[in-house]
């Protein structure tokens, strides 16, 4: 690796780290705001909140890395053109591929990282994220019942607590249960406590009454009790019964989903197959985006007058490719005969960019306009 390659590669790596970190932090912050409700209503600790959101980072990196790579390459090579450094390198006898070599090295590294994320880290981390999220939502031992407020435990259960003691005792309890729409009821008790058992969360209530109204006769019935156990988890699913999404499955599971889920409809089946092929093709976008950027900048005449047009052209092609990939997924999920389009969309920018570099491989001495610009 010569000095020119090391010099450019160093700039690309530094820029890649900065841009990737910035974009990841922005996306992570915006997505983590969705889970603030779990801290307020579910009593989620700060450590578990951070762990929950960190599990989403591999999902972000799969999208961020190719875009960050393209941004850094366009910015760095554009700056080298503006500072006339590429003109000097070409005048020193460096070929098109010699100038493009640092970007291609970094693109190969990003592609390998992309495959590692897609094939290993993303399904494992997202599976853990979904299991933890499911447990927080449906394991009611996490619930923080706020004092003096009506706490919506589920869509059908509301709990009011007048006061919580330091020992965890609940004073002035009221529970409204409308899971049975035909026979809703309300529980009121002087005190109680939340208990977590093997069967699920329970609220043990003392010295209270159970009130219900017959909707047909509008007759109120009241049952007084000394001790009453209210089951919070009787209407919830077991965590082990949770249906796993495509992103949680391994590549082998995705391509053999029909055996694992024989009752799945064709629309859902298509989503799993598309997810499997997307994991194989999406890391190739690192090479494709890189070659598009290089084809527009390195293969040019290095003129400042056309530099802005070249940058805009590269960005436009990248946005079109990214938008096309997103729009194509839903279309292919409905018609799996179109799966080859995913591979075609991944390979077209690679072939196009390589062809442009080869076509302009012949050394062209910089024009008078280029040197004096």
PLY file of the C-alpha trace (Angstrom):
ply
format ascii 1.0
element vertex 373
property float x
property float y
property float z
element edge 372
property int vertex1
property int vertex2
end_header
0.00 0.00 0.00
1.65 3.21 -1.19
1.63 6.60 0.52
-1.19 7.99 -1.63
-3.48 5.09 -0.71
-2.67 5.36 3.01
-3.24 9.11 2.94
-6.73 8.88 1.39
-7.70 5.76 3.34
-6.85 7.50 6.61
-9.18 10.37 5.77
-11.95 7.98 4.73
-11.73 5.91 7.91
-11.81 8.96 10.19
-14.75 10.41 8.30
-16.53 7.04 8.31
-16.26 6.77 12.08
-17.54 10.31 12.63
-20.45 10.11 10.17
-21.52 6.64 11.29
-21.40 7.66 14.95
-23.39 10.82 14.29
-26.11 9.15 12.21
-26.38 6.22 14.61
-26.75 8.52 17.62
-29.46 10.55 15.89
-31.45 7.45 14.91
-30.89 5.80 18.30
-32.10 8.92 20.13
-35.20 9.30 17.96
-36.11 5.62 18.32
-35.41 5.44 22.05
-38.01 8.16 22.71
-40.68 5.55 21.89
-39.77 3.65 25.04
-40.06 6.54 27.48
-43.59 5.29 28.24
-42.07 2.09 29.63
-40.08 4.09 32.16
-43.09 6.16 33.22
-45.79 3.49 33.31
-43.87 0.23 33.67
-41.19 1.20 36.15
-38.39 0.31 33.75
-34.97 1.01 35.23
-32.47 3.24 33.45
-30.04 0.37 32.92
-32.64 -1.87 31.35
-33.87 1.02 29.17
-30.36 1.56 27.81
-29.89 -2.19 27.27
-33.23 -2.39 25.44
-32.36 0.44 23.05
-28.76 -0.73 22.51
-30.15 -4.04 21.22
-31.57 -2.06 18.29
-28.18 -0.66 17.21
-27.30 -3.54 14.81
-30.59 -2.87 12.97
-29.61 0.78 12.57
-26.04 0.02 11.46
-27.22 -2.17 8.57
-28.94 0.90 7.08
-26.48 3.56 8.24
-23.17 2.01 7.12
-23.68 2.10 3.31
-25.14 5.62 3.45
-22.33 6.85 5.72
-19.76 5.24 3.40
-21.23 6.96 0.34
-21.37 10.31 2.16
-17.74 10.09 3.28
-16.47 9.04 -0.16
-18.30 11.84 -1.97
-17.19 14.44 0.60
-13.56 13.28 0.77
-12.98 12.94 -2.98
-14.82 16.19 -3.63
-12.50 17.91 -1.15
-9.45 16.31 -2.80
-10.62 17.66 -6.16
-11.19 21.13 -4.72
-7.70 21.14 -3.14
-6.20 19.90 -6.47
-4.72 16.86 -4.70
-6.24 14.36 -7.14
-4.84 16.41 -10.04
-1.35 16.04 -8.56
-1.85 12.31 -7.96
-3.03 11.74 -11.52
-0.14 13.82 -12.87
2.19 11.61 -10.82
1.00 8.64 -12.89
-1.71 7.09 -10.68
-4.41 5.28 -12.64
-8.18 5.43 -12.08
-8.13 2.29 -9.98
-5.15 3.53 -7.97
-7.14 6.64 -7.05
-10.21 4.53 -6.29
-8.31 1.86 -4.33
-8.69 3.45 -0.81
-12.46 3.77 -1.23
-12.74 0.20 -2.55
-10.75 -1.14 0.41
-13.07 0.61 2.86
-16.12 -0.57 0.87
-14.98 -4.20 1.16
-14.54 -3.78 4.92
-18.05 -2.28 5.24
-19.49 -5.10 3.10
-17.94 -7.75 5.37
-19.30 -5.95 8.44
-22.70 -5.80 6.73
-22.77 -9.56 6.19
-21.70 -10.17 9.79
-24.55 -7.94 10.97
-27.16 -9.45 8.65
-26.29 -13.09 9.22
-25.50 -13.06 12.94
-25.88 -9.90 15.01
-29.19 -8.52 13.68
-31.34 -11.67 14.17
-29.83 -12.39 17.59
-30.02 -8.82 18.93
-33.50 -8.19 17.55
-34.75 -11.47 19.00
-33.47 -10.46 22.44
-35.01 -7.01 22.00
-38.44 -8.44 21.14
-38.32 -10.93 24.03
-37.40 -8.22 26.51
-40.03 -5.85 25.11
-42.66 -8.60 25.28
-41.70 -9.44 28.85
-41.91 -5.79 29.92
-45.31 -5.37 28.31
-46.93 -8.55 29.55
-45.13 -9.32 32.80
-47.02 -7.08 35.20
-44.40 -7.32 37.91
-42.70 -4.44 36.03
-45.68 -2.15 36.38
-45.21 0.99 38.42
-48.62 2.00 39.76
-48.47 5.76 40.19
-50.11 7.35 43.17
-53.25 9.40 42.65
-53.61 8.42 39.00
-55.62 5.99 36.92
-53.06 3.52 35.60
-54.05 1.76 32.33
-52.51 -1.67 32.88
-54.07 -2.92 29.63
-56.75 -1.63 27.30
-59.35 -3.34 29.51
-57.91 -2.98 33.03
-57.44 0.29 34.93
-55.96 0.52 38.43
-56.11 3.48 40.81
-53.87 3.72 43.91
-54.26 6.50 46.44
-50.91 5.89 48.11
-47.90 3.57 48.03
-45.94 2.90 51.21
-42.18 2.40 51.39
-42.80 -1.31 52.00
-44.70 -1.58 48.69
-48.16 -1.71 50.22
-50.98 -0.18 48.16
-53.55 1.95 50.01
-56.92 3.01 48.63
-57.15 0.56 45.72
-59.65 0.60 42.87
-59.58 -1.77 39.89
-61.92 -1.58 36.90
-62.00 -4.72 34.74
-63.90 -4.75 31.44
-62.29 -7.75 29.77
-65.75 -9.31 29.73
-67.68 -6.61 27.87
-71.01 -8.10 28.92
-70.14 -8.15 32.64
-67.55 -5.50 33.63
-66.91 -4.99 37.33
-65.11 -2.70 39.76
-63.08 -3.69 42.82
-62.44 -1.34 45.75
-60.27 -2.14 48.77
-58.67 -0.40 51.74
-55.25 -1.88 51.03
-53.42 -4.46 48.98
-50.14 -5.49 47.39
-48.85 -6.69 44.05
-47.45 -10.23 44.10
-45.56 -12.02 41.33
-46.27 -15.78 41.18
-45.33 -18.60 38.79
-48.73 -18.18 37.11
-48.26 -14.43 36.66
-48.85 -11.15 38.48
-51.60 -10.94 41.13
-53.03 -8.10 43.20
-54.00 -9.24 46.69
-56.71 -6.94 48.11
-58.05 -6.69 51.70
-61.27 -5.26 53.16
-63.16 -4.22 50.07
-66.03 -4.95 47.74
-66.73 -6.07 44.19
-69.37 -4.09 42.27
-71.02 -5.06 38.99
-74.07 -3.92 37.06
-76.35 -6.20 35.09
-76.71 -4.42 31.74
-80.11 -5.99 31.07
-81.79 -5.08 34.36
-79.41 -2.24 35.36
-79.29 -3.86 38.81
-76.24 -3.19 40.99
-74.77 -6.13 42.90
-72.12 -5.74 45.60
-69.97 -8.47 47.09
-67.99 -7.64 50.24
-64.76 -9.48 50.96
-61.99 -9.64 53.52
-59.43 -10.92 51.01
-59.57 -11.00 47.22
-56.94 -12.03 44.65
-57.18 -10.28 41.32
-55.41 -11.97 38.39
-53.70 -9.48 36.08
-52.26 -12.04 33.67
-55.23 -14.31 32.93
-55.91 -12.59 29.59
-52.34 -12.35 28.36
-50.32 -14.68 26.18
-47.37 -16.65 27.38
-44.04 -15.14 26.32
-43.05 -18.44 24.74
-46.05 -18.29 22.41
-44.94 -15.04 20.81
-44.79 -15.12 17.01
-41.31 -14.21 15.82
-40.93 -11.58 13.11
-38.74 -12.04 10.00
-35.88 -9.97 11.46
-35.67 -12.36 14.44
-35.15 -15.44 12.29
-31.88 -16.90 11.07
-31.22 -17.20 7.35
-31.93 -20.92 7.43
-35.28 -20.33 9.15
-36.27 -17.66 6.64
-35.75 -19.91 3.63
-37.49 -22.86 5.35
-40.31 -20.92 6.97
-43.00 -23.07 5.33
-41.88 -26.09 7.36
-41.72 -24.08 10.60
-45.03 -22.23 10.04
-47.23 -24.43 7.80
-50.38 -22.34 8.47
-48.81 -19.06 7.34
-50.63 -17.26 4.51
-48.89 -16.44 1.22
-48.50 -12.72 1.97
-46.65 -13.34 5.23
-44.64 -16.13 3.60
-43.43 -13.68 0.96
-42.18 -11.25 3.61
-39.97 -13.96 5.15
-38.50 -14.98 1.79
-37.81 -11.36 0.83
-36.12 -10.77 4.20
-33.80 -13.72 3.52
-32.79 -12.47 0.08
-32.43 -8.91 1.37
-29.86 -10.06 3.90
-27.80 -11.51 1.07
-28.04 -8.47 -1.20
-28.11 -5.39 1.06
-24.38 -5.51 2.05
-23.54 -5.29 -1.67
-24.89 -1.74 -1.62
-21.62 -0.69 0.06
-19.73 -1.65 -3.10
-22.46 -0.27 -5.37
-22.68 3.13 -3.66
-18.89 3.40 -3.60
-18.50 2.71 -7.31
-21.30 5.18 -8.12
-19.51 7.91 -6.16
-16.16 7.07 -7.75
-17.64 6.89 -11.25
-19.07 10.39 -10.88
-16.00 11.99 -9.25
-12.79 10.08 -10.00
-13.67 9.50 -13.67
-14.29 13.19 -14.24
-11.94 15.88 -15.51
-11.47 17.24 -11.95
-12.89 20.59 -12.96
-14.46 22.78 -10.29
-17.04 23.99 -12.78
-18.56 20.50 -13.15
-17.87 19.26 -9.62
-21.23 20.34 -8.19
-23.09 18.60 -11.04
-21.11 15.41 -10.46
-21.88 15.40 -6.73
-25.58 16.01 -7.36
-25.62 13.23 -9.97
-24.00 10.76 -7.55
-26.45 11.65 -4.76
-29.43 11.39 -7.12
-28.40 7.91 -8.29
-27.85 6.74 -4.70
-31.24 8.05 -3.55
-32.96 6.44 -6.54
-31.31 3.08 -5.80
-32.21 3.25 -2.11
-35.79 4.25 -2.85
-36.10 1.55 -5.49
-34.92 -1.11 -3.06
-37.45 -0.05 -0.43
-40.34 0.08 -2.88
-39.40 -3.20 -4.49
-39.58 -5.21 -1.25
-43.37 -4.96 -0.94
-43.83 -5.73 -4.62
-41.62 -8.83 -4.49
-43.28 -10.07 -1.28
-46.54 -10.32 -3.25
-44.90 -11.98 -6.24
-41.84 -14.09 -5.42
-41.10 -14.61 -9.11
-39.61 -11.10 -9.01
-36.91 -12.03 -6.44
-34.13 -11.79 -9.09
-34.86 -8.05 -9.24
-33.32 -7.68 -5.77
-30.05 -9.15 -7.02
-30.24 -7.12 -10.23
-30.72 -3.89 -8.27
-27.69 -4.75 -6.12
-25.46 -5.63 -9.09
-26.41 -2.84 -11.54
-24.53 -0.02 -9.72
-21.50 -2.30 -9.28
-21.36 -3.20 -12.98
-22.12 0.38 -14.05
-19.51 1.94 -11.77
-16.86 -0.60 -12.75
-17.60 -0.07 -16.44
-17.20 3.70 -16.12
-13.87 3.32 -14.31
-12.58 0.89 -16.95
-13.78 3.11 -19.81
-11.94 6.11 -18.36
-8.89 4.10 -17.33
-6.69 5.73 -19.97
-4.64 8.51 -18.37
-5.81 11.93 -19.45
-3.45 14.82 -18.68
-5.27 17.66 -16.92
-6.41 20.43 -19.20
-5.28 24.04 -18.88
-8.74 24.90 -17.52
-8.42 22.22 -14.85
-5.00 23.34 -13.64
-5.82 27.03 -13.52
-9.32 26.58 -12.01
0 1
1 2
2 3
3 4
4 5
5 6
6 7
7 8
8 9
9 10
10 11
11 12
12 13
13 14
14 15
15 16
16 17
17 18
18 19
19 20
20 21
21 22
22 23
23 24
24 25
25 26
26 27
27 28
28 29
29 30
30 31
31 32
32 33
33 34
34 35
35 36
36 37
37 38
38 39
39 40
40 41
41 42
42 43
43 44
44 45
45 46
46 47
47 48
48 49
49 50
50 51
51 52
52 53
53 54
54 55
55 56
56 57
57 58
58 59
59 60
60 61
61 62
62 63
63 64
64 65
65 66
66 67
67 68
68 69
69 70
70 71
71 72
72 73
73 74
74 75
75 76
76 77
77 78
78 79
79 80
80 81
81 82
82 83
83 84
84 85
85 86
86 87
87 88
88 89
89 90
90 91
91 92
92 93
93 94
94 95
95 96
96 97
97 98
98 99
99 100
100 101
101 102
102 103
103 104
104 105
105 106
106 107
107 108
108 109
109 110
110 111
111 112
112 113
113 114
114 115
115 116
116 117
117 118
118 119
119 120
120 121
121 122
122 123
123 124
124 125
125 126
126 127
127 128
128 129
129 130
130 131
131 132
132 133
133 134
134 135
135 136
136 137
137 138
138 139
139 140
140 141
141 142
142 143
143 144
144 145
145 146
146 147
147 148
148 149
149 150
150 151
151 152
152 153
153 154
154 155
155 156
156 157
157 158
158 159
159 160
160 161
161 162
162 163
163 164
164 165
165 166
166 167
167 168
168 169
169 170
170 171
171 172
172 173
173 174
174 175
175 176
176 177
177 178
178 179
179 180
180 181
181 182
182 183
183 184
184 185
185 186
186 187
187 188
188 189
189 190
190 191
191 192
192 193
193 194
194 195
195 196
196 197
197 198
198 199
199 200
200 201
201 202
202 203
203 204
204 205
205 206
206 207
207 208
208 209
209 210
210 211
211 212
212 213
213 214
214 215
215 216
216 217
217 218
218 219
219 220
220 221
221 222
222 223
223 224
224 225
225 226
226 227
227 228
228 229
229 230
230 231
231 232
232 233
233 234
234 235
235 236
236 237
237 238
238 239
239 240
240 241
241 242
242 243
243 244
244 245
245 246
246 247
247 248
248 249
249 250
250 251
251 252
252 253
253 254
254 255
255 256
256 257
257 258
258 259
259 260
260 261
261 262
262 263
263 264
264 265
265 266
266 267
267 268
268 269
269 270
270 271
271 272
272 273
273 274
274 275
275 276
276 277
277 278
278 279
279 280
280 281
281 282
282 283
283 284
284 285
285 286
286 287
287 288
288 289
289 290
290 291
291 292
292 293
293 294
294 295
295 296
296 297
297 298
298 299
299 300
300 301
301 302
302 303
303 304
304 305
305 306
306 307
307 308
308 309
309 310
310 311
311 312
312 313
313 314
314 315
315 316
316 317
317 318
318 319
319 320
320 321
321 322
322 323
323 324
324 325
325 326
326 327
327 328
328 329
329 330
330 331
331 332
332 333
333 334
334 335
335 336
336 337
337 338
338 339
339 340
340 341
341 342
342 343
343 344
344 345
345 346
346 347
347 348
348 349
349 350
350 351
351 352
352 353
353 354
354 355
355 356
356 357
357 358
358 359
359 360
360 361
361 362
362 363
363 364
364 365
365 366
366 367
367 368
368 369
369 370
370 371
371 372
